[in-house]
């Protein structure tokens, strides 16, 4: 801050041609008008004063009026300073009250920190369950794949055994046809044998009856002997073929029976295994469906929890933004009041410096008054100007200018 003070003193002396005695007391009468100019924001300050001394009754009255004006000016300045000090005190009280309101608002509307630990634990448990369900699902899928591969293997074995069974059945059907042919041949041989026996019986009856039949015919071969030989050969061949066929087909039937029995047992075991695998596959599919449903429900629960937490976080963010905006407004208001307080404090300091300077100027003026004898014949005016340069409430320079004006 920079202040420039200027004081102007005017002294009038009237000399009447004779010098008064030293014992004569000259009455100094001061007449001054003081003006104080101070910018509200401390842009500058100027104090100026003018004083004069006169001798006589008129000069005395003027001096009394000047002193009264100085007192009124000082009183005005004191009132002005008191009003500024009162305003500073009121602003201090308002600032303290506002700070108390700010702290109360922060204490009442401070965001409550909630403990989300148990929710995190629930989320971790759900994630562990989902992971375990995924592992179980993968294991079940692997088991289903293995069961399908085993079922395919058993299906291939079943189809192979079924083809072998069908081939054996076709062989058995062919053998049954051969057996039927053999039985028909045996019946034919049996009928021929019965016929021959009946022919022999009739011949014996004819022979026993004594009937003799003679035929004049050429001697022929013995047909019965030939027939007997042929029959014997045929019987031998038939017996041989029968034995061979019986042996062959008995062996084939035994082998086929053993194979069919073995295949039947294997087919039964395969069917039982296939049934068990089907039951296992159905149970695994049921478990898989239940696991999928559990996984879907857990995922839905997790999405709902995430949605709820997201909404809560958005609400908390909104509250936080509101609190931050309110706090920023409060801090802005506090800074504004602090700036006003600082400005008023600067004005107070300036006013105190002006008042101190004004008082010092008054003291300097009172001590620097020179009482000089005067005469009625001569009127002399002495004009004294004092300029003070004040920076930050301190007087850095002082300039005195004295002018003598004679009338």
KETORLO-487448 format. One line per field, with one value per residue: residue number from 1; x, y, z of N, C-alpha, C in turn. Coordinates in steps of 0.05 Angstrom, whole numbers, plus 5000, padded with zeros to 4 digits. Atoms other than C-alpha are relative to their C-alpha. Example, Ala and Ser with C-alpha at 12.3 -4.5 7.8 and 13.67 -1.06 7.14 Angstrom:
REM KETORLO-487448
resi: c(1 2)
nxx: c(5018 4984)
nyy: c(4976 4976)
nzz: c(5000 4999)
caxx: c(5246 5273)
cayy: c(4910 4979)
cazz: c(5156 5143)
cxx: c(5018 4985)
cyy: c(5024 5022)
czz: c(5000 5014)
This chain:
REM KETORLO-487448
resi: c(1 2 3 4 5 6 7 8 9 10 11 12 13 14 15 16 17 18 19 20 21 22 23 24 25 26 27 28 29 30 31 32 33 34 35 36 37 38 39 40 41 42 43 44 45 46 47 48 49 50 51 52 53 54 55 56 57 58 59 60 61 62 63 64 65 66 67 68 69 70 71 72 73 74 75 76 77 78 79 80 81 82 83 84 85 86 87 88 89 90 91 92 93 94 95 96 97 98 99 100 101 102 103 104 105 106 107 108 109 110 111 112 113 114 115 116 117 118 119 120 121 122 123 124 125 126 127 128 129 130 131 132 133 134 135 136 137 138 139 140 141 142 143 144 145 146 147 148 149 150 151 152 153 154 155 156 157 158 159 160 161 162 163 164 165 166 167 168 169 170 171 172 173 174 175 176 177 178 179 180 181 182 183 184 185 186 187 188 189 190 191 192 193 194 195 196 197 198 199 200 201 202 203 204 205 206 207 208 209 210 211 212 213 214 215 216 217 218 219 220 221 222 223 224 225 226 227 228 229 230 231 232 233 234 235 236 237 238 239 240 241 242 243 244 245 246 247 248 249 250 251 252 253 254 255 256 257 258 259 260 261 262 263 264 265 266 267 268 269 270 271 272 273 274 275 276 277 278 279 280 281 282 283 284 285 286 287 288 289 290 291 292 293 294 295 296 297 298 299 300 301 302 303 304 305 306 307 308 309 310 311 312 313 314 315 316 317 318 319 320 321 322 323 324 325 326 327 328 329 330 331 332 333 334 335 336 337 338 339 340 341 342 343 344 345 346 347 348 349 350 351 352 353 354 355 356 357 358 359 360 361 362 363 364 365 366 367 368 369 370 371 372 373 374 375 376 377 378 379 380 381 382 383 384 385 386 387 388 389 390 391 392 393 394 395 396 397 398 399 400 401 402 403 404 405 406 407)
nxx: c(5017 4985 5015 4987 5014 4991 5010 4995 5004 4998 4997 5002 4989 5004 4982 5010 4977 4985 4996 5011 4981 5000 5019 5027 5006 5016 5019 5002 5027 4997 5024 4992 5021 4986 5015 4987 5010 4990 5015 5011 4983 4972 4986 4983 5009 4988 5007 4991 5010 4991 5002 4991 5001 5006 4998 5023 5025 5010 4983 5007 5025 4994 4985 5019 5016 4983 4997 5025 5002 4982 5012 5022 4988 4989 5023 5011 4982 5003 5025 4997 4983 5016 5019 4985 4993 5025 5005 4981 5009 5024 4991 4987 5021 5013 4981 5000 5026 5000 4983 5015 5021 4986 4992 5025 5010 4982 5005 5027 5004 4977 5008 4994 4985 5012 4983 5008 4984 5017 5009 4977 4998 5022 4993 4979 5013 5015 4981 4989 5021 5001 4976 5004 5021 4988 4982 5018 5012 4980 4997 5024 4998 4979 5012 5019 4984 4989 5023 5008 4980 5004 5025 4994 4985 5019 5018 4985 4999 5027 5006 4983 5011 5026 4994 4992 5024 5016 4987 5003 5028 5004 4988 5018 5023 4992 4997 5026 5010 4986 5012 5026 4995 4991 5024 5017 4986 5003 5028 5001 4987 5017 5023 4990 4995 5026 5011 4985 5009 5027 4997 4989 5021 5018 4987 5000 5027 5005 4985 5011 5026 4996 5006 4976 5004 4978 5000 4981 4985 4971 4988 4992 4982 5013 5005 4999 4972 4989 5013 4988 4973 5002 5010 4978 4982 5013 5001 4973 4993 5017 4991 4975 5006 5014 4981 4983 5017 5007 4976 4994 5020 4998 4978 5008 5020 4987 4984 5019 5014 4980 4996 5025 5002 4980 5010 5024 4991 4987 5021 5014 4982 4999 5025 5000 4981 5012 5021 4987 4989 5022 5009 4979 5001 5024 4995 4981 5014 5017 4982 4990 5021 5002 4977 5004 5020 4987 4981 5016 5011 4977 4992 5021 4996 4976 5007 5017 4983 4983 5017 5007 4976 4995 5019 4992 4976 5008 5012 4979 4985 5016 4998 4972 4998 5015 4984 4976 5009 5006 4975 4986 5014 4993 4973 4999 5011 4981 4978 5010 5001 4973 4990 5013 4988 4973 5002 5008 4976 4981 5012 4996 4972 4995 5012 4983 4975 5008 5005 4974 4986 5014 4992 4972 4999 5010 4979 4978 5009 5002 4973 4984 5011 4982 5014 4983 5014 5012 5006 5024 4994 4992 5015 4983 5012 4981 5014 4982 5012 4985 5009 4990 5004 5004 5002 5007 5003 4975 4992 4974 4988 5014 4991 5010 4999 5008 5003 5007 5015 5001 5022)
nyy: c(4976 4975 4976 4974 4980 4973 4980 4972 4982 4972 4983 4971 4982 4971 4983 4972 4982 5002 5027 5005 5010 5029 5011 5000 5027 5001 5023 5013 5011 5019 5005 5020 5018 5026 5019 5027 5015 5027 5019 5023 5023 4994 4991 4976 4984 4973 4983 4972 4981 4972 4985 4972 4984 4971 4985 4983 5013 5016 5025 5019 5014 5020 5023 5017 5016 5021 5022 5014 5017 5023 5019 5013 5018 5024 5015 5015 5022 5020 5014 5017 5023 5017 5015 5021 5020 5015 5017 5022 5019 5015 5020 5022 5016 5014 5020 5022 5014 5016 5023 5019 5012 5019 5024 5015 5013 5023 5022 5012 5012 5016 5026 5022 5022 5025 5023 5018 5024 5025 5003 5012 5028 5014 5001 5020 5026 5006 5006 5027 5019 5001 5014 5028 5009 5002 5024 5024 5001 5011 5029 5014 5001 5020 5026 5005 5007 5027 5019 5003 5017 5028 5010 5006 5025 5023 5002 5014 5028 5011 5004 5022 5025 5005 5011 5028 5015 5004 5020 5026 5008 5008 5026 5019 5004 5019 5027 5012 5009 5026 5021 5008 5017 5026 5013 5010 5024 5022 5010 5015 5026 5016 5010 5022 5023 5011 5012 5026 5020 5009 5018 5025 5013 5011 5023 5023 5010 5015 5025 5017 5009 5023 4993 5000 4985 5004 4983 5008 4976 5004 4997 4972 4996 5000 4971 4995 4998 4975 4979 5002 4989 4971 4989 5001 4978 4974 4997 4994 4972 4982 5000 4986 4971 4991 4996 4977 4976 4997 4991 4973 4981 4999 4982 4973 4990 4995 4975 4978 4996 4987 4972 4985 4996 4979 4975 4992 4989 4974 4981 4993 4982 4974 4986 4990 4977 4978 4989 4985 4975 4982 4989 4981 4977 4985 4987 4978 4978 4987 4984 4977 4980 4986 4982 4977 4982 4987 4980 4978 4986 4986 4977 4979 4987 4983 4976 4982 4988 4980 4978 4986 4985 4978 4979 4988 4984 4975 4983 4990 4980 4976 4987 4990 4976 4979 4991 4986 4974 4983 4993 4980 4975 4990 4990 4976 4979 4994 4985 4973 4986 4995 4977 4976 4995 4990 4973 4982 4998 4982 4973 4992 4993 4974 4978 4996 4986 4972 4986 4995 4979 4975 4991 4991 4974 4979 4994 4985 4973 4985 4995 4984 4973 4979 4976 4977 4974 4989 4971 4993 4989 5020 5026 5020 5026 5023 5025 5023 5025 5025 5024 5026 5023 5023 5026 5021 4989 4989 4975 5005 4974 4976 4976 4975 4978 4975 4976 4975 4982 4974 4984)
nzz: c(5000 5003 4991 5003 4983 5006 4980 5008 4978 5008 4976 5006 4979 5006 4985 4997 5001 4975 4990 4973 4979 4998 4981 5012 5010 5025 4999 5027 5006 5023 5016 5020 5011 5006 5017 5002 5022 4999 5017 4984 5004 4994 5024 4994 4977 5000 4977 5005 4980 5004 4974 5001 4975 5003 4975 4996 4992 5023 5002 4978 5007 5022 4989 4985 5020 5012 4980 4998 5025 4997 4981 5014 5020 4985 4990 5023 5007 4979 5005 5024 4992 4983 5016 5014 4980 4994 5023 4999 4979 5010 5020 4985 4988 5022 5010 4980 5002 5025 4996 4983 5017 5019 4985 4993 5025 5007 4981 5004 5027 5008 5009 4983 5013 4993 5001 5021 4998 5001 5028 5014 4993 5015 5028 5002 4998 5024 5021 4995 5008 5030 5009 4994 5019 5027 4999 5000 5026 5018 4994 5009 5030 5006 4995 5021 5024 4996 5001 5028 5014 4992 5012 5029 5001 4995 5023 5021 4992 5003 5028 5010 4989 5013 5027 4996 4992 5024 5017 4988 5004 5028 5002 4986 5018 5021 4988 4996 5026 5006 4982 5011 5023 4990 4988 5022 5012 4981 5003 5025 4996 4982 5016 5017 4983 4993 5025 5006 4980 5007 5023 4990 4986 5020 5013 4982 4999 5025 4999 4980 5009 5018 5028 5017 5025 5018 5024 5020 5007 4999 4973 4994 4977 4974 4994 4971 4992 5010 4983 4973 5001 5003 4974 4981 5007 4994 4971 4990 5007 4985 4972 4999 5003 4976 4978 5006 4997 4972 4987 5009 4991 4971 4994 5007 4981 4974 5002 5003 4975 4982 5009 4994 4971 4993 5011 4985 4975 5006 5008 4976 4985 5014 4996 4972 4999 5015 4983 4978 5012 5006 4975 4991 5018 4992 4974 5004 5013 4980 4984 5017 5001 4973 4997 5018 4987 4977 5011 5011 4977 4987 5017 4997 4974 5002 5015 4983 4979 5013 5007 4976 4991 5018 4994 4975 5005 5014 4980 4983 5016 5001 4974 4997 5017 4987 4977 5010 5010 4976 4987 5016 4996 4973 5000 5016 4983 4979 5011 5006 4975 4992 5015 4989 4973 5005 5010 4978 4983 5013 4997 4972 4996 5013 4984 4976 5009 5006 4975 4987 5015 4995 4973 5001 5013 4982 4980 5013 5005 4975 4989 5018 5003 4990 4993 5008 4995 5024 4999 5015 5026 5020 5000 5012 5001 5003 5008 4996 5010 4992 5015 4989 5017 4982 5014 4981 4973 4990 5013 5013 5007 4991 5015 4989 5019 4986 5017 4985 5017 4987 5011)
caxx: c(5000 5023 4999 5016 5000 5004 4998 4994 5002 4988 5011 4992 5032 5015 5069 5048 5117 5137 5163 5124 5158 5179 5133 5074 5043 5020 4959 4964 4898 4895 4846 4849 4805 4825 4802 4816 4808 4813 4794 4751 4799 4863 4879 4906 4901 4911 4910 4913 4906 4912 4924 4934 4948 4921 4929 4869 4798 4780 4839 4820 4749 4776 4824 4768 4727 4787 4798 4725 4728 4788 4752 4691 4735 4771 4704 4678 4740 4732 4659 4678 4733 4684 4633 4687 4710 4637 4629 4693 4668 4601 4636 4679 4617 4583 4645 4647 4572 4580 4638 4596 4539 4589 4616 4545 4524 4585 4572 4498 4504 4570 4563 4559 4609 4573 4606 4601 4644 4587 4562 4632 4633 4565 4591 4654 4610 4566 4627 4655 4588 4586 4658 4641 4578 4619 4670 4613 4581 4646 4655 4584 4593 4657 4620 4564 4615 4648 4580 4562 4628 4617 4545 4571 4621 4567 4522 4576 4586 4511 4504 4563 4534 4465 4495 4529 4464 4426 4478 4475 4398 4402 4450 4403 4345 4385 4403 4331 4314 4367 4339 4270 4297 4332 4268 4230 4282 4278 4202 4210 4258 4212 4153 4194 4215 4143 4122 4176 4155 4083 4105 4145 4086 4040 4091 4096 4021 4018 4073 4039 3972 4000 3981 4030 4035 4079 4095 4126 4176 4248 4293 4302 4348 4332 4300 4293 4366 4383 4333 4362 4432 4411 4373 4433 4478 4428 4418 4492 4501 4442 4467 4535 4507 4461 4517 4560 4503 4484 4555 4566 4501 4507 4574 4548 4488 4531 4578 4520 4485 4548 4559 4486 4488 4552 4524 4458 4495 4538 4476 4441 4501 4506 4432 4439 4500 4464 4404 4449 4484 4418 4396 4463 4457 4386 4407 4467 4423 4375 4434 4460 4392 4388 4459 4442 4380 4421 4474 4420 4388 4456 4473 4405 4417 4487 4459 4406 4458 4503 4444 4424 4495 4502 4439 4463 4531 4497 4455 4516 4554 4495 4496 4572 4566 4513 4557 4618 4578 4551 4621 4650 4596 4610 4684 4672 4627 4679 4735 4691 4678 4752 4769 4718 4747 4817 4795 4761 4823 4866 4817 4822 4898 4897 4849 4891 4953 4915 4893 4963 4991 4937 4953 5027 5015 4974 5029 5081 5039 5028 5102 5125 5084 5129 5102 5130 5115 5072 5060 5001 5038 5059 5018 5060 5033 5075 5051 5083 5068 5089 5084 5090 5097 5070 5080 5046 5031 5103 5128 5184 5194 5175 5179 5172 5156 5153 5129 5127 5074 5075 5016)
cayy: c(5000 5069 5133 5204 5256 5330 5385 5459 5511 5584 5635 5708 5760 5833 5881 5950 5981 5969 5905 5878 5862 5791 5786 5798 5730 5720 5676 5627 5610 5550 5544 5482 5438 5365 5317 5242 5203 5128 5079 5022 4971 5006 5038 5101 5148 5222 5267 5341 5398 5473 5518 5592 5638 5707 5760 5795 5781 5757 5710 5681 5666 5633 5591 5567 5547 5509 5469 5453 5428 5385 5354 5340 5309 5264 5245 5227 5186 5151 5136 5110 5066 5041 5023 4985 4949 4931 4904 4863 4834 4817 4784 4744 4722 4704 4666 4626 4612 4589 4544 4513 4502 4470 4423 4405 4393 4349 4310 4300 4286 4249 4185 4123 4070 4004 3937 3897 3840 3790 3805 3791 3726 3707 3724 3682 3624 3630 3633 3571 3536 3556 3532 3466 3460 3473 3420 3370 3388 3375 3309 3289 3307 3265 3207 3214 3213 3152 3118 3134 3105 3043 3038 3044 2989 2944 2962 2940 2876 2865 2875 2827 2774 2784 2773 2710 2688 2699 2660 2603 2604 2601 2542 2508 2520 2487 2429 2421 2416 2363 2327 2330 2301 2247 2232 2227 2180 2138 2135 2114 2059 2038 2034 1994 1948 1939 1926 1873 1841 1840 1809 1757 1742 1733 1688 1646 1641 1619 1568 1541 1535 1481 1517 1504 1549 1531 1575 1555 1609 1614 1609 1676 1705 1702 1770 1761 1749 1807 1849 1824 1841 1909 1919 1898 1945 2000 1987 1987 2051 2082 2061 2088 2154 2158 2148 2199 2249 2235 2244 2307 2340 2320 2354 2414 2419 2413 2467 2511 2499 2517 2578 2598 2587 2628 2682 2681 2691 2746 2778 2775 2806 2859 2874 2879 2924 2965 2972 2993 3043 3070 3078 3111 3156 3176 3190 3230 3269 3283 3306 3348 3381 3395 3423 3466 3492 3505 3541 3582 3600 3618 3661 3696 3708 3734 3781 3806 3817 3854 3896 3913 3931 3972 4011 4021 4045 4094 4120 4127 4162 4210 4225 4233 4281 4321 4324 4344 4399 4424 4422 4459 4512 4517 4524 4576 4616 4609 4633 4692 4711 4702 4749 4799 4792 4802 4863 4893 4877 4913 4972 4971 4971 5028 5068 5056 5078 5140 5157 5148 5190 5243 5245 5250 5306 5343 5335 5358 5418 5437 5431 5467 5530 5590 5649 5712 5785 5822 5895 5929 5958 5893 5830 5769 5700 5637 5575 5510 5444 5376 5314 5244 5182 5120 5049 4992 5036 5062 5132 5123 5196 5266 5330 5400 5460 5531 5592 5664 5707 5782 5829)
cazz: c(5000 4984 5018 5001 5053 5040 5093 5077 5131 5118 5170 5168 5207 5211 5232 5259 5253 5324 5355 5413 5477 5489 5547 5502 5487 5417 5414 5356 5325 5280 5225 5183 5140 5135 5082 5083 5019 5022 4968 4993 4964 4985 4918 4949 5008 5013 5074 5064 5113 5113 5172 5183 5239 5245 5297 5324 5341 5270 5269 5337 5314 5251 5292 5338 5277 5248 5312 5315 5242 5258 5317 5274 5220 5270 5300 5231 5217 5284 5269 5200 5231 5284 5231 5192 5255 5271 5201 5208 5274 5242 5184 5232 5269 5203 5181 5247 5242 5170 5189 5244 5194 5145 5198 5221 5148 5136 5200 5184 5109 5109 5068 5110 5091 5089 5099 5035 5062 5072 5001 4975 5013 4983 4914 4926 4949 4888 4843 4877 4867 4794 4785 4820 4777 4714 4736 4751 4685 4648 4685 4670 4596 4596 4628 4578 4521 4550 4559 4487 4462 4504 4479 4407 4421 4450 4392 4343 4383 4385 4311 4298 4345 4313 4244 4270 4303 4238 4199 4249 4246 4170 4176 4226 4178 4122 4168 4186 4112 4104 4165 4135 4070 4109 4148 4083 4055 4118 4112 4040 4060 4117 4069 4020 4075 4098 4026 4018 4083 4061 3994 4031 4075 4016 3983 4045 4049 3977 3989 4050 4015 3967 3905 3850 3793 3736 3680 3618 3611 3598 3659 3688 3739 3812 3823 3896 3903 3860 3899 3964 3941 3918 3983 4022 3985 3991 4064 4076 4037 4071 4139 4123 4098 4157 4206 4170 4167 4238 4261 4219 4237 4309 4311 4274 4319 4381 4356 4334 4400 4439 4396 4402 4477 4483 4438 4476 4541 4511 4480 4547 4582 4527 4533 4609 4601 4548 4595 4652 4606 4583 4655 4672 4611 4631 4703 4678 4630 4687 4730 4672 4664 4739 4738 4678 4714 4777 4735 4700 4767 4798 4737 4743 4817 4802 4749 4797 4851 4802 4778 4849 4868 4805 4822 4893 4868 4820 4878 4922 4865 4857 4931 4929 4870 4907 4969 4928 4893 4960 4989 4930 4936 5011 4999 4945 4993 5047 5001 4979 5051 5066 5009 5035 5105 5078 5039 5100 5141 5090 5093 5169 5166 5116 5159 5221 5181 5156 5226 5254 5198 5209 5284 5269 5221 5272 5324 5274 5256 5328 5346 5284 5294 5302 5339 5308 5330 5282 5266 5239 5180 5147 5129 5117 5096 5105 5068 5090 5054 5081 5036 5067 5024 5060 5034 5071 5131 5137 5121 5070 5052 5076 5036 5067 5023 5054 5016 5043 5013 5029 5020)
cxx: c(5018 4982 5017 4985 5012 4988 5009 4993 5003 5000 4999 5011 4996 5018 4990 5022 5016 5001 4988 5021 4999 4980 4972 4996 4982 4983 4998 4972 5003 4973 5008 4975 5014 4981 5015 4987 5012 4983 4991 5019 5030 5015 5018 4989 5014 4989 5011 4988 5011 4996 5010 4999 4995 5001 4976 4976 4990 5016 4994 4975 5005 5014 4982 4984 5017 5003 4975 4996 5018 4988 4977 5011 5011 4977 4987 5017 4997 4974 5002 5017 4984 4980 5014 5007 4975 4993 5019 4992 4976 5008 5015 4979 4985 5017 5001 4973 4998 5018 4986 4978 5013 5007 4975 4989 5017 4996 4973 4999 5025 4991 5009 5013 4988 5020 4989 5014 4983 4989 5023 5003 4978 5007 5022 4988 4985 5019 5012 4979 4998 5024 4997 4979 5012 5018 4983 4987 5020 5005 4977 5000 5020 4989 4980 5014 5011 4978 4991 5020 4997 4974 5004 5015 4982 4980 5013 5002 4973 4993 5017 4989 4973 5004 5008 4976 4982 5012 4997 4971 4995 5013 4982 4976 5007 5003 4973 4988 5013 4989 4973 5003 5008 4977 4982 5012 4997 4971 4997 5012 4984 4976 5008 5005 4974 4987 5013 4991 4972 5001 5010 4978 4979 5012 5000 4972 4994 5015 4987 4972 5002 4992 5025 4994 5025 4996 5021 5013 5029 5012 5011 5018 4983 4996 5001 5028 5012 4989 5012 5028 4999 4991 5022 5020 4988 4998 5027 5008 4984 5009 5026 4995 4986 5018 5017 4984 4994 5024 5006 4981 4998 5022 4994 4980 5011 5016 4981 4986 5018 5004 4975 4997 5019 4991 4975 5008 5013 4979 4985 5016 5001 4974 4998 5018 4989 4977 5011 5011 4978 4989 5020 4999 4976 5004 5020 4987 4982 5017 5010 4978 4997 5024 4997 4979 5012 5019 4984 4989 5022 5008 4979 5003 5024 4994 4983 5016 5017 4983 4993 5024 5007 4982 5008 5025 4993 4987 5021 5017 4984 5002 5027 5003 4986 5016 5024 4992 4993 5026 5015 4987 5006 5028 5002 4989 5020 5024 4991 4999 5029 5013 4988 5012 5028 5000 4993 5023 5020 4990 5005 5029 5006 4988 5016 5026 4994 4996 5026 5015 4987 5007 5029 5003 4990 5021 5023 4992 4999 5028 5016 4990 5020 4984 5019 4984 4990 4995 4976 5005 5005 4984 5017 4986 5021 4984 5020 4985 5018 4988 5013 4993 5000 4996 4996 4999 5025 5007 5028 5014 4983 5012 4987 5004 4989 5000 4992 4986 4996 4978 5005)
cyy: c(5025 5024 5024 5021 5028 5020 5028 5018 5029 5017 5029 5016 5029 5016 5029 5020 5000 4971 4998 4990 4970 4989 4998 4972 5002 4975 4988 4988 4983 4997 4981 4985 4975 4983 4974 4986 4972 4983 4976 4976 5007 5010 5024 5014 5027 5015 5028 5018 5028 5015 5029 5013 5029 5013 5018 4984 4982 4975 4981 4985 4979 4976 4982 4983 4978 4977 4984 4982 4976 4979 4984 4979 4975 4983 4984 4976 4977 4984 4981 4975 4981 4984 4977 4977 4983 4981 4976 4980 4984 4979 4976 4982 4983 4977 4976 4985 4983 4975 4979 4986 4980 4975 4983 4986 4976 4977 4986 4985 4986 4972 4978 4978 4973 4977 4980 4973 4975 4996 4988 4971 4984 4997 4979 4972 4992 4994 4972 4979 4998 4985 4970 4988 4996 4975 4974 4997 4988 4970 4984 4997 4979 4972 4992 4992 4972 4979 4997 4984 4971 4988 4995 4975 4976 4997 4985 4970 4986 4994 4976 4973 4994 4989 4970 4982 4994 4979 4972 4990 4991 4972 4979 4995 4981 4972 4988 4991 4974 4978 4991 4982 4972 4985 4989 4975 4976 4989 4984 4972 4983 4989 4978 4974 4986 4986 4973 4979 4990 4981 4973 4984 4987 4976 4976 4989 4984 4973 4981 4989 4976 5006 5002 5013 4996 5017 4990 5025 4994 5006 5028 5002 5001 5029 5005 5002 5026 5023 5001 5012 5031 5013 5001 5022 5028 5005 5007 5028 5020 5002 5017 5031 5011 5005 5024 5026 5005 5011 5029 5020 5001 5019 5029 5012 5006 5026 5024 5006 5014 5029 5017 5006 5022 5027 5010 5012 5027 5021 5009 5019 5027 5015 5011 5024 5024 5013 5016 5026 5019 5013 5021 5025 5018 5015 5023 5023 5015 5018 5024 5021 5015 5019 5024 5019 5014 5022 5024 5017 5016 5024 5022 5014 5018 5025 5019 5014 5022 5024 5017 5016 5023 5024 5014 5018 5026 5019 5013 5021 5026 5016 5013 5025 5024 5012 5016 5028 5019 5009 5021 5028 5013 5012 5026 5024 5008 5016 5029 5017 5006 5023 5026 5008 5012 5029 5020 5003 5019 5029 5010 5009 5027 5023 5005 5015 5029 5016 5006 5022 5028 5011 5011 5027 5023 5007 5016 5029 5017 5007 5018 5029 5020 5025 5024 5026 5012 5030 5005 5010 4979 4975 4980 4972 4979 4975 4977 4974 4977 4976 4975 4978 4975 4975 4979 5010 5012 5025 4996 5026 5023 5024 5025 5022 5025 5023 5024 5019 5027 5017 5029)
czz: c(5000 5007 4995 5016 4993 5020 4990 5023 4989 5026 4991 5024 4991 5019 5000 5001 5025 5009 5027 5019 5001 5019 4989 4987 4976 5000 4972 4997 4975 4986 4978 4991 4991 4984 4998 4977 5001 4982 5017 4998 5003 4976 5005 5024 4999 5024 4995 5022 4995 5026 4997 5028 4993 5027 5001 5007 4977 4997 5021 4994 4978 5011 5016 4981 4987 5019 5002 4975 5002 5019 4986 4980 5013 5010 4977 4992 5021 4997 4976 5007 5017 4984 4985 5019 5007 4977 4999 5021 4991 4980 5013 5012 4979 4990 5020 4999 4975 5002 5017 4984 4981 5014 5007 4975 4992 5019 4995 4973 4990 4991 5019 4984 5010 4996 4980 5002 4998 4972 4983 5006 4986 4971 4996 5002 4975 4977 5004 4992 4970 4989 5004 4981 4972 4999 4999 4972 4980 5005 4990 4969 4992 5004 4979 4974 5002 4998 4971 4984 5008 4988 4970 4997 5004 4977 4977 5006 4997 4971 4988 5010 4987 4972 5002 5007 4976 4981 5011 4997 4971 4996 5013 4982 4977 5010 5005 4974 4993 5017 4990 4975 5009 5013 4978 4987 5018 4999 4975 5003 5018 4985 4981 5015 5008 4976 4995 5021 4994 4976 5009 5015 4981 4986 5019 5002 4975 5001 5020 4991 4981 4972 4984 4974 4983 4975 4981 4990 5000 5028 5003 5024 5025 5009 5029 5010 4992 5017 5027 4999 4998 5026 5020 4995 5007 5030 5012 4993 5016 5029 5003 4998 5024 5023 4995 5004 5029 5016 4993 5012 5030 5009 4994 5019 5027 4999 4998 5026 5020 4993 5006 5030 5009 4991 5015 5027 4997 4993 5025 5017 4987 5004 5029 5003 4986 5016 5022 4989 4993 5026 5011 4984 5007 5026 4996 4985 5019 5018 4985 4997 5026 5004 4982 5012 5023 4990 4990 5023 5015 4983 5002 5026 5000 4984 5016 5021 4988 4992 5025 5011 4982 5006 5026 4997 4985 5020 5017 4985 4997 5026 5004 4983 5012 5023 4991 4989 5023 5014 4984 5002 5027 5001 4984 5016 5022 4989 4994 5025 5011 4985 5010 5027 4996 4989 5022 5020 4989 5003 5029 5004 4987 5016 5025 4992 4994 5026 5015 4985 5005 5028 5000 4987 5018 5021 4987 4995 5025 5011 4982 4996 5013 5005 4994 5006 4974 5005 4983 4972 4979 5004 4985 5002 4995 4994 5001 4992 5007 4985 5011 4980 5017 4982 5021 5029 5012 4983 4989 4992 5009 4987 5012 4979 5014 4980 5017 4980 5015 4986 5007)
